[in-house]
């Protein structure tokens, strides 16, 4: 391993490949993150333990709140003052934005020694690299396009599985509604509206259309009949949610499915953690199934970017941390706690649940079919202002009587303005 070839009696780890400059540097890393509660806190604690067990000194800098917004405010202040942390929780295009400013250190030496190009999927490599250089490391893969369902409620209308097409979804939802059951648990927050929207884009348009519309922002795709059909389906889904959905947090919607108050929820696999924390068993107490798509898979990858720092101890700390994060041990331990699956290929899934195994199998199939795609709703596909323009239109449509034609027109206009 890159920085752990030799372990001295003092417990300090050194690499046989490290340069002489690092020969007497105790690896030290200040880690800025926003994993401060529940399984997330346990997951990051596992990295801290692994880092310290390999001779590193971990300086914890958690910033709670705002799904990372507060942490980014702290980060900007730290970078401007010339005191950047060694490692920062970042993801998606934000990595490239910081790299463009010359703020990130490259990790190519660790990547070459550890063979990252052979174990990190190409689509994830693209996110972790800037102009061909590794500047960040992936922690996990969350799948966004999931349906979570209550099998007892489905059975009341004669269903024993989740729908595999959006027509089947609508038919099932109509039956549930007729039986007095809320078909869809949903939280009326913009990011949740966008999560549902992008799964519908994938399911009705397929992976190529999703790439054109929500990654490449092709005007023809955005202004197409397929996009109109997407908004038509969103209007149907709006009719399947209960009246109290505005402002509801996602985990409360998950609880509705868990407690038999609603039949289905469309949400990423962090929802699984809620079921597991309540002692529920996949396949018995709840159903996990991909939303209807054509071998598509929308990914949301957590990662750490390494910022330029001074001092041999801090540089050594970054390299040790990067090595450990991509290592098989951490990838297994972290993702068992987080509810996601390893970003590194080849990690044993023997300890993972059936939903995780399905996620991994679908990931491989999606890669082969060209359907492994970055989530727009979760900051993987587009820079913030571009994604924001789309989300604003989606949530305005979902919360009003706006027609699908008008929504498409507004979508095209919003994206064009955001590009300028």
N, C-alpha and C positions, 0 to 999 in steps of 0.2 A: 504494500500500500504506500501511497505517495509520501505521507508524512509520518508513517508509523513503522518504518523499517527497523528502527532501533529504539528500544525503550530503556532509558538509563535508570539506575537505581533510585534516582530522585523522583521518578515518575514523569519526567518531562519527555515528551515525544519529539523525535527528530527524524527527518527523512534522509535516507541514504542518497537521495537525488537532490536534496536542498543545497543551495549554494553556501559557501563559507560564511556569507553574511548572516545566515540564519543559525549558524552552528551553536551559538550560545543564547539564542532568543527563545524565551518561554512563550509559546503561542498564547496570545490574548485576543479576545474578540468582544467588542461591545455590540450587542444585537438589539436593534430597534424593531419592535413588532407590536401587533395589537391583539395577539392571542392571550386573552386575560381571564377567560372564564371557561368552566366546564371541561369538555374533552379537549378543547383547543389548548387550554393551559397545561393539561396533562401531556399533551402531545409535544409542546415546545419544551417542557421539563425533561422529556426523554432525550431530546437533543442536547440539552445542557448537561445531563448526566453522562452521556456518551462523550461529549467534548472534554469534560473534566476527567473522565476515566482515562483519556488518552493524553493527559498532561497539560490540557489547556486551562486558561483562566477565563471564565465566562463573566461578562459584565452585562447584566440584564437591564434593558431599557424598554419596559412595556408602556404603551400609551393606549389607554382604553377609550372606546367610544367612536361613533361615527363610521363604523366599518372601514377604518383606516384613514379617514379624513383628518382626524386630530393628529395622527402619527405623521401624516404628510406635511402638516403645518410645522410640526417640530423638526422634521427632516430639512425642510427648506431653510429654516432658521439656522440649523446646525451647519449646513453646507455653506451658506452665505458667510458665516462667522469663521469658516476654515476649520471646523471641528466635526467633520462627518463621522458617523459611526462606521465600524468596520463592515457590518452586514445589516441590511435593511430588508424587511418584508416588502416586496414589490411584485407586481405581476403585469403581464401583457405589455401593451405599447408604452406604459410608463417606464419600463426598463430602457427602451430605445430613446425615450425623451431625455432621460438622465445621461445616457451614453453620448447623445449628441452634444451635450454640454461639457463633455470631457470629464465627467464626475466619477466614472466607473473604472475599476481596475480589471484587466483581463486575467482569465484563469486558464489560459491555453496550456500552460505547463502541467497543471493538475489534470486537465481534460485528456491530454495526450497520454500521460502516465496511467490514468485510470480507464482509458478506452471509452470515454463517454459517447463518442460518435457511434459506437456499436451497441450501446444499451439505452440511449435516449431516443425516442421516436423523432423522426425528422421534423414533423410539424412543431414539436415542443422545442427542438433545437433552434428553430427559427426564432422563437420567442426569447430564448436564453442568450442568443448571440447578437452582436452588433457588428456589422461589416465583417462577418466571418469569425469574430473573436468571442469566446465565451466570456460573458460579464455577469452572469447569474446562474443559479442552479435550481432545478425544479424539485419541489418537495413531494408533490402528489398529483393525482388527476381526479378531479371531481367531474362526474357526469351531470349535465344539466337537464337533459331531456328524459325525465322519469315520470311515470304515473305511480302514485302510491294509493292503494285501494284497500277498502275494508271488505274482506270476503263474505262476511255475514250479511252485509247490506246488499252486495251483488247477488248473493244467493236468493234473496227475497224477490228478485225479478228474473230468476232463472239463469243468471250468469255465473260462470265459474272461473273466469279469467278477465283480464283487462282487454279493452278493444285494441285491434291492430290497424284500424284505419280510422280516419276522422268521421266517416259516415257511420261506422260502427259505434264510435264514441257518442255521436249525436243520438243514435237509436237507443243506446243504453241509457244515456242521460234522460231522454224522454220517458223511458219506462220508469226510471227511478223517481222522476218528478211526479209522474202520474200516481206512483205508490206513496207519495207524501214524503219522499226522501230527498234531501238536498244533494244534487248530483256532484257538485264541485265545491270544495273548500278553497277559499282564496282570500288573500289579504290585499286590500286595495292600496298598495304602495307602488310607485312608478316602477321600481326594479322588479316587483313581482308581476306586474302587467307585462313588462318586457320579457320576462322569463317565459310566460305562456306564449307570447307573440312569436318569439323566435323558434319555439318548438313547432308552432303551426306553420311558419315559413318553411321549416325543414320538411315537415310531413306532407304539405301540399305541393311544394315546389321541388323537393329532392335536394340532394347535396350541391349539385351544380348551380341550381337557382339560388340557394342560400349563399354560396360563395359570391355569385354575381351581385346579389342584392345587398347583403349585410356585411360583406367583407370588401368587395371591390367597389361597392356603391354605384353600380352601373345604372344609368338613368332608365334604360329600356326595361330592366328588371324591376326597378322601383315603380315604374309607371305602367306595369303590365296587368293583364287580366288575372294572372296568378296572384299578384299582390292584392287585387280587389277581392279575390276569393279568400285570401288570408283574413282580410278585415271582415268579410262576411262571417267567417268561422269565429272570429273573436266576438262578434255581436251575439252569435249563438251561445258561446261560453258565458258571456255576460248574463244571459238569461238563465243560466244554470247555477249561479251563485246565490247565496242568501242575501237578504237586505242589509245585514249588519257588517258586510265585508269592508267598507271604507276604513282605512287606517289600521287594519288588523295585522299584527306581526305574523310572519310566516310560520313560526313554531306553534302559534295558537291555531292556525289553520290545520297544521299537522295533527294537533290534539283533537280536532273535530273528527278527523278520519279515525284516529285511534279510539275515540270514545263513542263511535257510532252516530255522530251528529251529521256526518257527510260521507259520501261514498268514495270520492276520489280527490286527490290533490296533484297538480302538476308542479313539480319542484325538484331541485337538484338533490343529490344523494346525501347532503347534510341532513335532510329530513329523516333519513334512516337512523341517524343517531338518536333522534327523539323516540322512535319505536324501541330501539335496543335499550335505551336508558330506562324505559318503562318495563323491561323484561319481556317484550314481545318477540316472537319468533318469525322470521321470514318464511313465507309459504304456508304458515299456519294462522298466525294472527294478522298478518298483513301481506299484501301482494306488491311486489316490485316489478314493474314492466316498463320497457321503453315506450315513449310516446310514439305514435305512428310515424314512420319515416322509411326511407329507402336505403337501408344500411348506413344511416347517418348516426353521428355521435358528436354531441356538442361538449367540448371540454372547457373546464375552468381550472387552471393550474396555479397553485400557490408556489411562490419561489422566493429566494433571497438573492438580492443583488449585492455585489461587493464594491464599496466605494473606495476611492483613492485615500489612503491613510499613510502617515509617516511612522517609521519605527519598525525595526526588524521583527519585534515581538508581534505587532499588529498584522504585519504582512503574513507572518508564519501562521497566525491565528486564522486569518481568512482562508488560507490554503488548507489547513487542517479541517476547518469547518466545512468547506466546500466538498472535500473528500468524504467526510462523514455523511453529509446530507445525501449524496448520491449513492452511498454504500448500501449494500443489501440489508444489513442489520437495521439501520435507521429507517429505511424505506418500509420495512415490514412493521417495526414497532410503532412508528408515527401513524401510519395509515390504519392500523388496527384501532388506534385511539381516535382518529379523526373521522373515520367512516368513509374515507376515500380509498383509492387503490394506488399502488406504487407508480411513480412516473418512470422508474427504471424498469426495463423489460427483464424478464427472467426471474423475478423474485417469486419464491414459492408462495402460493395462496392457500396452503393447507390449513392455516389458522383463520382464514377469512370466511365470512358467511356467504350464503348462496347468491345474494344480491351483488356482492363484490365480484364473485366468480363470473356472474353473468356480464357485469360491466367489463371485465377484462376480455371475455370472449367476444363481446360486441365491439370493443375497441380494436381488436385484431382484425375482425371482419370489416370494420369501417376503414381501417388503414388500407386494406387490400382493395376495397371498392372506391377509394378516394373520398370517403365520407367523414373522415376524422377532421372536425372543423372547430375553430375557436368561437367561443360564446360572445355574441355582441352584448347581451344583457349584463354580463359579468366581467366586462373590461378586458376581454382577450382579443377581440377582433379589431376594434377601432380606438382611436384616441378619444379622450373624454368628451370634447366638444362635439364630435361627430356622432358618437353614441347618444349623447344627450339630446341632440336634435331629433333623432329617431324616437327615443323614449318619450319625449314630450308629446309627439303626435299620437303615439300608441296609447298613452294614458288618457289623453284628451278624448280620443275616440271611445275608449272603453268606458269612460265616465260621462258620456253624453249621448245624444241621439244622432251624432254626426254620421252621415252616410259613408259607405265604403268608397264611393267615387271621390267625395270630398277629402277623405283620409288619405287616399293615394295622392291626390293633388297637393295636399299639405305636406306629405312626406317628401315628395320630389322637391318642392320649394325649400323646405327646411334643410335638406341635405345640401342643396346648392348654396344656400346662404352660409352654411357651416363650413363649406369648402373654401369660401372666399377669405 
